[in-house]
Amino acid sequence: MTEKLGILLFANRMNNAIEFVVSYLAGFTFFAVTILAIVEIVRRYLFGLAFEWGQDASIYFVVVAVVLYFSVTQIRRGHLVMAAVIEYLNHKKYYRTVGLSKIVATTLTTALCFSLSYAGWSMVTYAYSIDLKSESLVLELWPFYFFFVFGIGLMGLVAFFQIIEDVVAYQNGDHLTGEIDLVADI
C-alpha cells in the first residue's frame, strides 16, 4: 500500500509541476500574441504599416499555446466526454466494466499521444534540416513543430500518470460505489 501511495504522490507532484509551468507558459504566450495582434491592428489601420511576419507569428504562437495547454486539460480531465454508453452501463450496475473502460480509454489516450509525439520528431528534424520557413519566410517552423510534439508528448505523460491513478482506484474498489466521474477519458 505504501508503494502505491508513493507512486500516486509522485504522479500528483509531476502533474502539479506540469500544470503550474505549462499554465503560465501558455498564458504568457496567449498574452504576448494578443499584444502582438493589437500592435498589428494599430500599425495597419493608423499607420498603414504591418510586420510581414505578424500574422504568421500570431497563428503559430496561438497553436503552440493551445497544444501546450492540452496537458493541463488532460490533468483536469476537462476534455469532451461521450458518456452515453458509460451512463447506461453504470445505470445497469456494470460497475467493473465502467472502471475497466476508464483504464482502457486512458491507455489508448496515452498510446495515441506517445505515438503522435514519437512520429512527430521526424518532422521536427526534417524541418530543421531543410530550414523550413513560414509563408512570410521570416519564421523558422521547426520550433513550432517542436512545441507541438512536446505538448502532445506531455499530454501522453499526464495520461500515463492517470493510468496509474485509475488502476490504483480500481484496485481499491472505487468503481464499486456506482458513482461515475463524467470528467473521464471515456
N, C-alpha and C positions, 0 to 999 in steps of 0.2 A: 504493500500500500504506500509505503514511504517513497518507493521508486516512482510510482505513478504520480504522486504529488510533486516530486522533483521535476519530472518531465513536464507536467502541466504548468508548474511555476516557471520553468524555462520558456515554454511556448508563450505564456502570458507576458513575460518580460520582453521577449522578442517582438510580440505583437504590439505592445505598448511603445517600444522604441521605434518600430516601423511607423506606427500611426503618428507619433509625435514628429518625427523627422519629415516624413512624406507629406503630412498635412501642412506643415509650414512651408516646405519647398513648393508644393503645388499652389498653395495660397499666394505665396510671393510671386510665382510665375504668372498666375491669373492677374494679380495686381499690376505687375510690370507690363503685361500685354494690354491691359485696359489703359494704362497711362500712354503706352505707345500708340494705341488706336486714337486716343483723344488728341495727342500731338499730331498725328497724321491728319485728322479731321481739321484741326486748326490750320496746319500748314497748307492743306489742299484748298480749303474754302476761303481763307483770309488772305493767303499769300500766293496762291496758285502754284505751290511747290509740293512735292511729295518725295519721300525716300523711295528709291527704286525697290528696295528690299522690304519695305514696311509691311505690305500685305502678306508676303511670304512668311516673314517672321511672325506676324500675328497668328496666322493659321498654324504654323508648325509648333509654336510655343503653346497654343491652346491644346493641341493634340497631345503634346508632351505632358502638360499638367493633368489632363483627363486620364491618360494612361497611367501616370504615377498614382493618381487617386483611386484607381481600380483596387489596389491592395487595401486601402483604408476601407473602401466599401465592402471588400471581402471580409476584413476583420470584423466589421459591424454586422456582417451578413445582411447587408442592406440592399442587395440587388433584387431584381424582379423575381417573383416566385410563381410558378404554376402549381397550385396546391389542390386542385380539384380531386385528383386521384388520391393524394395523401389524406385529405379530409375524409374522403369516402372510406378508405382503409381504416382510418382511425375511428370513424363512426361505427364500422363493423367490428371494432375491437381487435384489429390485426396490429397490435402494438409492436410486436417484434419486427414485422415487415416494415413498418414505418421507421423504426430505429435503424434497421439494416439499410433501407433505401437512402437514408440520410448519409450513412457511411459510404455507400456506393456512389452517390451523387458527388460527394466531396472528393472521393478518389478520382472520379472521372474529371472533375474540375482541375485537380492537381495535375493529372496526366496531360490534359489538354494544354494547360498553361506552360508546363515544363517542355512539352514537345514544341509548342509555338516559339518559346524562348530559345530552345536549342536550334531549331531550324532557322530562326531569325539571325543568328550570329553570322551565318554565311553572307547574308545581305549587308550586314554592318561592315564586314571585312571587304566585301566586293565594292561597296560604295566608297570606302576609304581608298582602296587600291586604284580605282579609276577616277578619283577626285570628282565624284558626282556632286553636282550643284543644283540649287533650286532654280525655278524658272527665271528669276531675276539674275542668275549667275553670280550672286554675291555670297549666299549662304551655303556652306558645306552641309550635305544631307546626312552624313554618317553619324554626327552627334544625335540627331533626331531619331534615327534608326536605333542607335544605342539605347536611348532612353525608352523607346518603345519596347525593345527586347527586355531591358532591365525591369520596366514596370510590369510586364506580363510575367516575368520570372519571379518578381516579388509577390505578385498575386498567387503564383503557384506555391511559393514558400509558405505564405499565410494559409493557403488551403491545406497544405501538408500538416501544418500545426493543428488545423481544425479536424483532420482525420484522427489525430491522436486524441483530441478532446472528445470527438464523437465516439471513438472506440471505448475510451475510459467511461464515458457516460453510459454507454450501452452495457459495459461490464458491471457497472454499479446498479443497473436496473432502472435508470432514469426514464427509459422509454415505457416502462410499465405503468406509469401514472395516468396515461391516457391523455395527457396534455401535449399538444403538438405545438412546436415552435414554427410558426409560419414564416419566420425570417430564417429560412434554411436554404440549402442548396438545391432543394428538390421542387 
